[in-house]
Amino acid sequence: MTQGHSPHTSATRGFAAVIVAAGQGLRAGQPLPKQFAAWQGKPVVRHSAEALAAAGARPIIVAIPDNAGEIAKAALSGIEHLRLVTGGETRQASVAKALDALESDAPEFVLIHDAARPHVPAAVIERLLTALDETSGAIPVLSVVDSLSIDAGGLMAGSADREQLRRVQTPQAFRFADILAAHRAWTGEQTAGDDAQVAAASGYGIAHVTGDEALRKLTFAEDFMSQLPDIRTGMGYDVHRLAAGEELWLGGLLIPHDRGLAGHSDADVALHAVVDALLGAIGEGDIGQHFPPSDPQWKGANSAQFVEHSVGLVTGAGYSISNVDLTIVCEAPKIGPHRDAMRAKLAELLGVDTNRVNIKATTTERLGFAGRGEGIAAQAIATVVATDRKFER
């Protein structure tokens, strides 16, 4: 064991990092290994890789499953000083391969981390590296807060002293030469739960430093459901008067009627309400700001292009349309005969399935302007959800 080295700070000491990402993660219930599944808007492995890079790890070796090169490259694109190696049959074998890849340009220190722990607090890294001034290895630990029972065939056979026990986390820090030698000396007669066990088996001392609850491990499907997606909702409302000599455009359709809606464009009150709902959901003002009635180019314009423009803004802002609920308020014409066609048209304009569009109609019991047949009103609510951009930064 190497001791008595001069103290450093994390800003001045050089260290490399190994991220173990070669497992299959089957318990997480994801469609791909959990280390590459999306979590909080990024692949799981990218979170820790970015944190270690920001802390100064040079290089970062990521051990990945066989035939996972393309998905790993996509997940980690743009991160500097990063290299991929194919892992082995066990965790210990994967770490050994990653350490071998570091030997040609051996660092003084190395941090070994499980990809399934996405948050890596900088303070923990600092504590680990500082501890290496006095010992060959250091691991982050937390106290055990629950009582412990020893099981024997489903019955309590005794208890353990929780005061002497610690929960072990990663990253774990080591002097590179020591942990490389320990892995090469490992016989494989037993399963290594972590690298501290490998180092301890070769007689190296392992220090405890204070860990962090943020270093929790993602294991089950529920862990990927704990973070709600970014969901936004917008509301739109519009009114246009009915006038003789105008065509009645409603919900993107030309409806036979003795009067039509008057306005600068085609005055499709239903589509205008939808546009305002979409713009409201992403904080982009209202239809008048994007298509001002003072602008002659929108004279008589088909409102379908307003919808298409707002859909483009939603997509550009990083969201997708979840659903739209539209209510049309009028005494006449009757909306029922046109409802399905309107729904199909609106779904086409929004680029969604028809089951994500709902259209309702109601009257005001002959009260107010709508009840007197002077105009038509529409109200829409749109819900948009942040797009999982997967491997984009």
Backbone torsions as a table, in degrees:
resi	resn	phi	psi	omega
1	MET	NA	137.8	-177.1
2	THR	-97.8	128.2	-179.8
3	GLN	-136.9	175.8	172.5
4	GLY	76.2	22.7	179.1
5	HIS	-84.8	153.5	-179.3
6	SER	-68.8	147.8	-177.4
7	PRO	-70.0	152.5	178.2
8	HIS	-130.7	174.0	166.4
9	THR	-116.8	161.7	-178.7
10	SER	-63.7	-21.2	-179.5
11	ALA	-76.7	-24.1	-175.5
12	THR	-107.8	-29.4	-177.8
13	ARG	-76.9	142.2	178.0
14	GLY	-92.5	137.5	177.3
15	PHE	-149.5	152.7	174.6
16	ALA	-107.7	174.2	179.0
17	ALA	-140.3	145.6	172.1
18	VAL	-119.7	128.8	174.8
19	ILE	-112.2	121.3	-178.9
20	VAL	-87.8	108.9	-176.3
21	ALA	-134.9	34.9	-174.2
22	ALA	-100.4	1.7	-179.2
23	GLY	-82.7	176.7	-179.3
24	GLN	-98.6	-20.8	175.9
25	GLY	57.7	41.9	-172.3
26	LEU	-67.6	-30.4	-176.5
27	ARG	-69.8	-17.3	-176.6
28	ALA	-76.4	-11.4	176.3
29	GLY	66.7	26.7	-179.8
30	GLN	-96.3	158.9	-178.8
31	PRO	-73.8	-5.9	177.0
32	LEU	-147.0	165.6	-178.8
33	PRO	-49.4	137.4	-169.5
34	LYS	-58.8	-26.9	-179.2
35	GLN	-66.8	-18.8	178.4
36	PHE	-107.3	-2.4	178.6
37	ALA	-74.2	153.0	-179.5
38	ALA	-74.0	136.7	175.9
39	TRP	-149.3	122.8	-175.9
40	GLN	52.4	41.4	172.2
41	GLY	85.6	-0.5	179.4
42	LYS	-140.1	160.8	170.2
43	PRO	-61.1	144.4	-176.6
44	VAL	-52.8	-47.5	-175.0
45	VAL	-64.1	-27.1	-177.7
46	ARG	-67.2	-33.5	-179.2
47	HIS	-57.0	-54.0	-176.9
48	SER	-70.8	-34.3	178.3
49	ALA	-62.4	-42.7	178.3
50	GLU	-65.6	-40.2	-179.3
51	ALA	-65.2	-43.2	-179.8
52	LEU	-68.1	-38.4	177.0
53	ALA	-63.4	-42.4	179.4
54	ALA	-64.4	-29.5	179.6
55	ALA	-79.8	-9.3	176.2
56	GLY	108.4	11.0	179.5
57	ALA	-64.8	126.2	-179.2
58	ARG	-145.6	111.8	-6.6
59	PRO	-88.0	-177.4	172.7
60	ILE	-116.9	120.7	177.8
61	ILE	-103.3	125.6	179.7
62	VAL	-112.6	119.4	176.7
63	ALA	-87.4	122.5	-173.0
64	ILE	-123.1	163.9	176.8
65	PRO	-66.6	157.8	174.3
66	ASP	-60.3	140.0	179.2
67	ASN	66.6	21.4	178.7
68	ALA	-110.2	16.8	-175.4
69	GLY	-59.8	-44.7	-175.8
70	GLU	-67.6	-45.3	-179.3
71	ILE	-67.9	-33.4	177.9
72	ALA	-68.6	-42.4	178.0
73	LYS	-61.0	-40.9	178.7
74	ALA	-66.1	-42.0	-177.8
75	ALA	-65.5	-29.9	-172.4
76	LEU	-114.6	14.6	-176.6
77	SER	-59.1	139.6	175.3
78	GLY	89.1	-10.6	179.4
79	ILE	-84.2	124.1	-175.0
80	GLU	-78.5	158.3	175.5
81	HIS	58.8	36.7	-176.7
82	LEU	-118.8	136.2	178.3
83	ARG	-132.4	151.0	-179.8
84	LEU	-109.8	141.2	170.9
85	VAL	-132.7	150.2	176.1
86	THR	-79.3	129.4	-177.2
87	GLY	-76.8	-177.6	-178.9
88	GLY	-108.1	-166.1	-177.3
89	GLU	-73.3	-25.6	179.9
90	THR	-125.6	168.0	177.1
91	ARG	-60.4	-44.7	-178.5
92	GLN	-60.8	-41.0	179.2
93	ALA	-65.4	-36.7	178.6
94	SER	-66.0	-43.1	178.9
95	VAL	-64.6	-41.7	179.7
96	ALA	-59.1	-41.4	178.2
97	LYS	-65.0	-40.4	179.3
98	ALA	-65.5	-40.6	178.1
99	LEU	-65.3	-38.9	176.7
100	ASP	-59.1	-37.2	-179.4
101	ALA	-68.8	-19.9	179.4
102	LEU	-89.4	-16.0	-168.5
103	GLU	-62.7	-34.3	-176.5
104	SER	-64.4	-25.9	176.5
105	ASP	-133.1	63.3	-167.2
106	ALA	-62.1	127.3	174.6
107	PRO	-81.5	167.9	175.6
108	GLU	-74.9	-41.0	-177.5
109	PHE	-127.1	157.0	175.2
110	VAL	-143.3	138.0	172.8
111	LEU	-103.7	131.4	179.8
112	ILE	-115.0	124.3	-168.6
113	HIS	-133.7	145.4	174.9
114	ASP	-85.8	128.2	-178.5
115	ALA	-60.3	-25.5	-176.6
116	ALA	-74.5	0.3	174.6
117	ARG	-109.5	89.5	-170.5
118	PRO	-70.1	-33.6	-178.8
119	HIS	-88.0	128.5	177.9
120	VAL	-128.8	94.1	-178.6
121	PRO	-63.1	136.4	-179.9
122	ALA	-61.1	-33.3	-178.8
123	ALA	-63.8	-35.3	178.2
124	VAL	-67.4	-42.3	177.0
125	ILE	-58.5	-44.0	179.5
126	GLU	-61.0	-44.0	-179.9
127	ARG	-64.5	-39.2	-179.8
128	LEU	-64.5	-48.3	-178.2
129	LEU	-65.6	-37.9	177.7
130	THR	-62.3	-39.0	-179.0
131	ALA	-64.6	-25.4	-179.0
132	LEU	-70.4	-8.9	173.6
133	ASP	-67.6	-20.1	-174.4
134	GLU	-119.9	-8.3	-175.1
135	THR	-152.9	168.9	-177.8
136	SER	-78.5	-26.1	-176.8
137	GLY	-147.2	159.2	178.0
138	ALA	-149.5	140.7	-179.2
139	ILE	-131.6	144.6	175.7
140	PRO	-81.8	133.5	-177.7
141	VAL	-135.2	158.5	174.7
142	LEU	-131.7	153.9	179.3
143	SER	-68.5	156.0	173.1
144	VAL	-91.7	123.4	-174.8
145	VAL	-99.3	-19.7	-179.1
146	ASP	-93.2	155.2	171.1
147	SER	-68.1	153.3	-175.9
148	LEU	-119.9	139.2	179.3
149	SER	-122.9	138.6	175.0
150	ILE	-91.1	124.4	-173.9
151	ASP	-94.4	139.5	173.3
152	ALA	-141.5	99.8	-180.0
153	GLY	61.5	34.3	179.2
154	GLY	86.7	0.9	179.2
155	LEU	-115.9	150.0	177.3
156	MET	-71.2	120.6	-178.6
157	ALA	-109.7	2.6	-179.7
158	GLY	157.2	-178.6	179.9
159	SER	-132.7	160.1	178.8
160	ALA	-114.2	150.6	-179.5
161	ASP	-81.1	104.2	-176.4
162	ARG	-66.7	-19.8	179.4
163	GLU	-65.4	-23.8	-179.7
164	GLN	-96.8	-3.3	-176.2
165	LEU	-105.9	150.8	178.6
166	ARG	-137.0	146.2	171.7
167	ARG	-84.7	128.1	-174.9
168	VAL	-99.7	136.8	-179.7
169	GLN	-121.6	-178.9	167.9
170	THR	-127.9	160.2	10.5
171	PRO	-73.9	152.8	173.4
172	GLN	-112.6	138.1	-172.2
173	ALA	-110.0	142.5	-177.9
174	PHE	-147.1	156.1	163.2
175	ARG	-71.1	128.1	-170.1
176	PHE	-57.7	-46.6	-177.2
177	ALA	-60.7	-36.1	-178.2
178	ASP	-70.7	-46.9	-176.9
179	ILE	-71.5	-30.7	175.7
180	LEU	-64.7	-44.9	179.1
181	ALA	-64.2	-38.8	-179.5
182	ALA	-64.7	-41.5	179.0
183	HIS	-67.8	-36.0	179.8
184	ARG	-72.2	-23.5	178.5
185	ALA	-89.5	-7.8	-176.5
186	TRP	-65.9	127.9	-176.0
187	THR	-83.0	-22.8	-178.6
188	GLY	78.4	11.3	-179.7
189	GLU	-72.7	-18.8	176.4
190	GLN	-136.2	162.4	-179.7
191	THR	-80.2	130.6	177.6
192	ALA	-90.0	115.8	179.0
193	GLY	-70.4	-31.7	177.2
194	ASP	-157.9	-178.9	-175.3
195	ASP	-78.0	-24.1	175.6
196	ALA	-61.7	-37.9	178.0
197	GLN	-65.7	-38.4	177.9
198	VAL	-64.0	-45.6	-179.1
199	ALA	-65.8	-42.8	-178.7
200	ALA	-63.5	-34.4	179.7
201	ALA	-63.9	-23.5	177.5
202	SER	-96.4	7.0	175.2
203	GLY	90.0	8.9	179.6
204	TYR	-82.2	143.1	178.6
205	GLY	-79.8	139.6	-178.2
206	ILE	-122.4	119.8	179.4
207	ALA	-88.6	148.4	172.0
208	HIS	-94.4	133.6	168.5
209	VAL	-124.3	161.0	-178.2
210	THR	-68.9	125.6	177.7
211	GLY	-85.6	-155.7	-176.7
212	ASP	-152.9	135.9	177.7
213	GLU	-60.5	-23.2	178.4
214	ALA	-64.9	-16.9	-179.5
215	LEU	-84.0	17.2	-178.1
216	ARG	-59.1	152.7	-176.2
217	LYS	-95.2	134.1	173.8
218	LEU	-81.6	118.9	-174.0
219	THR	-126.3	-46.2	-172.5
220	PHE	-110.2	166.4	-179.8
221	ALA	-56.9	-33.7	-179.2
222	GLU	-61.9	-28.5	-179.8
223	ASP	-65.7	-27.5	-179.8
224	PHE	-88.2	-4.4	179.3
225	MET	-103.6	-0.9	-174.7
226	SER	-75.0	-18.7	-178.9
227	GLN	-107.8	115.6	-179.7
228	LEU	-73.0	143.6	177.2
229	PRO	-69.4	161.6	177.6
230	ASP	-76.5	106.2	-178.3
231	ILE	-113.8	131.6	179.0
232	ARG	-128.0	149.9	-179.1
233	THR	-130.3	137.7	176.7
234	GLY	-127.7	152.9	179.5
235	MET	-122.8	139.3	177.0
236	GLY	-127.8	144.7	179.3
237	TYR	-142.9	136.5	179.0
238	ASP	-149.1	154.6	179.6
239	VAL	-138.7	136.9	170.2
240	HIS	-136.9	148.3	-179.6
241	ARG	-84.7	151.2	174.9
242	LEU	-86.9	136.1	-178.0
243	ALA	-141.6	147.1	177.0
244	ALA	-68.3	147.8	176.7
245	GLY	82.8	5.3	178.8
246	GLU	-109.7	149.1	172.3
247	GLU	-78.4	147.8	179.1
248	LEU	-102.1	100.3	173.5
249	TRP	-98.5	126.1	-176.2
250	LEU	-146.7	121.6	-178.9
251	GLY	63.9	28.8	179.9
252	GLY	83.5	3.5	-178.9
253	LEU	-116.5	149.4	172.6
254	LEU	-88.7	113.9	-174.1
255	ILE	-103.2	127.8	176.2
256	PRO	-63.3	125.7	179.2
257	HIS	-164.2	158.7	-176.8
258	ASP	-75.8	-14.5	176.4
259	ARG	-138.1	162.8	178.0
260	GLY	-127.6	175.5	-179.9
261	LEU	-87.4	134.7	-177.2
262	ALA	-97.9	137.6	177.7
263	GLY	179.0	177.6	-177.4
264	HIS	-68.4	-41.8	176.2
265	SER	-92.5	-148.8	175.9
266	ASP	-78.5	-1.1	174.2
267	ALA	61.7	31.2	178.2
268	ASP	-70.8	94.4	-172.7
269	VAL	-61.7	-32.8	-178.9
270	ALA	-68.1	-47.7	179.7
271	LEU	-67.3	-33.7	177.9
272	HIS	-63.5	-39.6	177.9
273	ALA	-64.7	-38.9	178.4
274	VAL	-65.6	-42.2	178.6
275	VAL	-59.1	-47.3	179.7
276	ASP	-63.5	-34.9	177.8
277	ALA	-65.1	-44.0	179.4
278	LEU	-65.5	-44.5	178.9
279	LEU	-63.6	-38.3	179.0
280	GLY	-64.6	-35.2	-177.8
281	ALA	-65.1	-31.1	-178.2
282	ILE	-108.2	9.8	176.5
283	GLY	68.6	38.6	-176.9
284	GLU	-110.7	35.5	174.2
285	GLY	74.4	-140.7	-177.6
286	ASP	-138.1	176.3	-174.3
287	ILE	-61.9	-32.9	-179.6
288	GLY	-65.7	-29.3	178.5
289	GLN	-73.4	-35.2	-177.8
290	HIS	-87.1	-31.2	-178.7
291	PHE	-133.4	70.2	-174.6
292	PRO	-62.2	135.5	179.9
293	PRO	-64.4	-14.8	177.7
294	SER	-78.4	-10.9	-178.0
295	ASP	-88.5	117.7	-175.9
296	PRO	-64.2	-19.2	-178.2
297	GLN	-67.6	-17.3	-179.3
298	TRP	-97.6	6.6	178.2
299	LYS	-62.5	118.3	178.8
300	GLY	69.7	13.1	-175.6
301	ALA	-64.7	147.3	175.4
302	ASN	-73.6	123.3	-176.2
303	SER	-66.9	-13.3	176.9
304	ALA	-58.4	-34.9	-179.7
305	GLN	-70.4	-25.6	175.4
306	PHE	-67.4	-40.9	178.5
307	VAL	-64.4	-46.5	-178.8
308	GLU	-61.4	-37.0	177.5
309	HIS	-64.8	-44.0	-178.8
310	SER	-68.4	-34.1	175.6
311	VAL	-62.5	-41.2	177.7
312	GLY	-62.3	-37.2	177.7
313	LEU	-67.1	-39.7	178.1
314	VAL	-61.2	-47.8	-179.7
315	THR	-63.8	-42.9	-179.8
316	GLY	-64.1	-27.6	178.8
317	ALA	-81.6	-2.2	177.7
318	GLY	92.5	25.2	-178.8
319	TYR	-126.1	160.1	171.4
320	SER	-123.9	154.6	-177.1
321	ILE	-81.7	124.2	178.2
322	SER	-86.3	-52.4	178.4
323	ASN	-164.9	160.2	176.7
324	VAL	-132.1	132.4	177.1
325	ASP	-119.3	118.8	-173.4
326	LEU	-118.8	132.3	175.4
327	THR	-119.9	126.7	177.9
328	ILE	-106.2	131.3	-175.9
329	VAL	-114.2	112.1	178.3
330	CYS	-165.7	160.2	173.7
331	GLU	-87.3	-36.9	179.6
332	ALA	-153.4	148.3	3.6
333	PRO	-78.0	169.3	175.7
334	LYS	-71.4	129.8	-175.8
335	ILE	-84.5	-29.1	-175.2
336	GLY	-48.1	-48.5	-178.0
337	PRO	-64.0	-18.8	-176.4
338	HIS	-108.7	-2.2	-171.7
339	ARG	-57.7	-49.7	-176.0
340	ASP	-63.8	-39.9	179.4
341	ALA	-67.3	-40.1	176.6
342	MET	-61.9	-43.8	-178.1
343	ARG	-62.0	-43.4	178.8
344	ALA	-64.5	-41.3	-179.6
345	LYS	-64.8	-44.6	-178.8
346	LEU	-66.1	-39.7	177.7
347	ALA	-62.0	-39.3	178.2
348	GLU	-62.6	-44.9	-179.1
349	LEU	-65.7	-35.6	-178.5
350	LEU	-82.0	-17.4	-177.8
351	GLY	73.7	34.6	-179.7
352	VAL	-129.5	168.5	175.1
353	ASP	-69.7	154.2	-178.7
354	THR	-63.5	-24.4	179.8
355	ASN	-72.8	-3.6	175.3
356	ARG	-100.4	6.7	178.8
357	VAL	-124.2	129.3	176.2
358	ASN	-125.0	135.5	178.6
359	ILE	-126.7	127.1	178.3
360	LYS	-123.1	160.4	176.0
361	ALA	-135.9	145.3	178.1
362	THR	-149.4	168.0	174.9
363	THR	-116.9	174.9	176.2
364	THR	-108.5	24.5	-178.5
365	GLU	53.8	40.3	177.6
366	ARG	64.1	21.2	176.5
367	LEU	-98.7	145.9	175.0
368	GLY	72.0	-172.1	-175.1
369	PHE	-62.2	-38.6	180.0
370	ALA	-68.5	-39.0	179.5
371	GLY	-65.8	-30.3	178.4
372	ARG	-86.7	1.8	178.7
373	GLY	74.5	22.9	-178.5
374	GLU	-86.0	-18.4	-178.0
375	GLY	-169.5	179.2	179.4
376	ILE	-128.0	138.1	176.3
377	ALA	-117.1	157.8	176.5
378	ALA	-146.5	144.1	176.7
379	GLN	-130.9	136.0	-178.7
380	ALA	-133.6	146.3	172.5
381	ILE	-124.4	129.1	-179.9
382	ALA	-121.2	137.1	175.7
383	THR	-116.4	129.4	178.0
384	VAL	-122.8	150.6	-176.8
385	VAL	-125.9	138.3	179.1
386	ALA	-57.4	131.3	180.0
387	THR	-73.6	135.2	173.1
388	ASP	-78.6	100.7	-176.6
389	ARG	-83.7	6.9	176.3
390	LYS	52.0	-99.2	-165.0
391	PHE	-99.1	11.5	174.3
392	GLU	-80.0	151.5	179.2
393	ARG	-86.2	NA	NA
